[in-house]
Amino acid sequence: MSEVAFVGLFIVVAAKIFLHSNQQTSGTPVQIQKKQVQRPAQVSSKRVANARATPPKSEPAVNRAMKGKQALNQTAAPLGPLPVGKQTVVQTVQAPKAESWHKPAKIPEKLKKFLDEIAREPSPCPRLLADIDRLISPKADLDKLFARLQRCKWKRNTYSEEQESIILFRHDWPDPWPEEKAIRNVIAAMTERVQPPDGVMVYQVPRGKAVTIDGVLDEEWNDSLVFAPKGSKGRIFVKTDGEFLYLGGAVPGNPSASSLDSMMVVFHQHLSPHFANEYFFIYGRGSAPSKGVRGNRIKPEDAPKISDWRERDKLPKKIRWKTFDTIYDDHVFPAPKAATYLQGETRMYEAAVKLEDIPIPRNRPFTLGINIDKTTDDGKNRQPVWPFEQDYSTGNPKWMVWLKIGN
């Protein structure tokens, strides 16, 4: 071979090696670990130099990154790969008060006076409160006991004052009435008795590692149980570390209008005919999650009989609340740790629910329902995300599962 031909062959081989090497490296972005991204406490932007790694095309990105220990009904269409680029601006929406509720250093004077009034007010049923531990027996009629305590609480003048002035609600104050503490004990006893309907599947919540609640669903959820409803792009993730029930949700979002996004987490749908459920909200606009709310189906003993809603509107607020079909008690359990995050067209939610706060029993079945709303394109209204819709005939979400947590 001549010297000129040898040099030409060397140049061709070198060029092929260079091109092959460039094809292998240029399409593989560097994967960052979640813990390296310091999420701000409030809405902010953080430039991330390297985006998440893109999985092979044979497996959708969401399936690969968040497939969990077990995926149920894994025939849902994938949410699509997470956006990848040379540089990503990550905007995280977190709840500034989501970690825990702290009693303010100085209580507003109006609130302090109202709390003092509640403390001085005698209970309408002192003997019932004194005997509550004895009355919660294995053979006790817990539905009847709940109704007695709830109606006792409603007899308080301060309760009607709150319905008119909403002092406690405006200051995000926990329910202060002694009857509510007794009600929590009755509900705890109810959770030990509840049984799912015949033929209903009860899913074991897997044990897993604790989750950093920042709204980002990533590799931390690989040890979770995943629900992927057929025909839906949404997914629900659950796991526990023995102290908390960790919940995650991922649904299609609207990046141009997202202030009205929310996820409603519902428990206790089947405990008693006297109340529909208890629930809390995670809000897409970045405010703190709500404290627990209970929807009561019974009414006070002195509730006026109203046949026309126009008659109801004429009643003073101190009385009007007694006529509603569902009477809501606010702040019945603490707000869980929760956060939400909008990445591209995917809205993600995370929450850490303390088992004893709800309460959620161990080794007993319990229900979990999810209702998710997203903001309409005009940004003025919200619309449900199928199948996580609300059943207004029952007051409960249409999507519900039975779960169990072991010791």
C-alpha positions, 0 to 999 in steps of 0.5 A: 500500500502506498504511503498516500493511500495509508494516510487516507485510510487512517483519516477515514477510520479516525473520522468514523471512530469520532462520529460513533463516539459523538453519537453515543455521548451526545444523546445521554444527559447527566442524571441528577439526584433529587436530594441535590436539588434544594427545594425552596419553602415558597414559590421560586425558581432554581436553575438545574444544570443537568436534567433527568436522564431519559430512559430507553424508548421501550419504557415510558419515562413515568413507568421507569422512574415511578413504577413502584413495587407493584403497579395495579391495572398497569394499562393506563396511557403514560403521562409521557416523558418528563421534559429534558434539555441542556438546562431546566428551570424548575419551579416548585410550589410548596406550602410554607406552613405545611410542615406543622402548625405552630401556635402563634407567639401572640394570639390576636385579642379577639381570638383569645377572648373567644377561646376564653369564652369556650373554656369557661362555657360548661359542656351541655353533657358533662356526664357523657364526657366524663364517662366516655372511656367507659362508654367506648366498649366492645359492645357499644353502639358507636354510631349512637355515641357519635351522634350524642357527642356531635349534638352535644357539641352543637348545643354550645352557644360558642359553636353557633357564634363560630358559625356566624363569626368564623373566628377560629376558621379565619385564624386556622385554629384547631377545634377547641371543644372538649366534645371533639376530643371525645369524638376522635376517640369514638372514630378511632374505635369505629376504625377497629370495627369496619369491614369492607363489603363482600368481594372488595379487594383490600390492598396491603400498603407496602413498607418503604422509606420515608419521602421528602415532601416537596411535590416531586414524584421520583425514585423515592417512590419506587417502593410504593404501590401504584394505582393506574386506572384503565383509560386514565393518565393519572396515577396514585402512589401509596406506601408507609414507614409505620408512622406515616401514610405517604400519598402521591398523585400524578395527573395531566395539568395545565401549565398556563393556568394552574392556580385552582388545581387541587387534590382532595384526600378522603378517609372514613367513607364507610365508618358511620351513617352519621357522617360522610367522611373526613378529608383534607385538601392540597392546593395547587396555588401553593398555600398550606394544605387544609386541616381535617374537615368532617361532613356530618349527615345528622342535624342538631336536635333543634334544627328548623324545618325548612322546605324552601331554600329562600326561607333558609337564606332569611335565617340568621347565620347563628341558626342557618347552619343547622338546616344544611343537609351536610354540616361541616366541622373544620380543623378536626385533625392537623394538616398533614405535610404536603406539597405540589409541583407542576412539571411541564403538563404533569401536576404532582402531589405528595403528602405524609399523613400521620396515622394517629392523627386521622386515625388510620388503624394497623392490621385493619382495612380502611378506605382512601378516596381521591378527588382531583381538580384542574384549572380550566383553560381560561383560568377561571374555573376548575374541572374534575380529572377523570376518574378522580371525580366527586360523586355529589350524591354521596359526597365521596370521590368516585375513585376509592380503594380499600387498604391495610397497613401491617404492624 
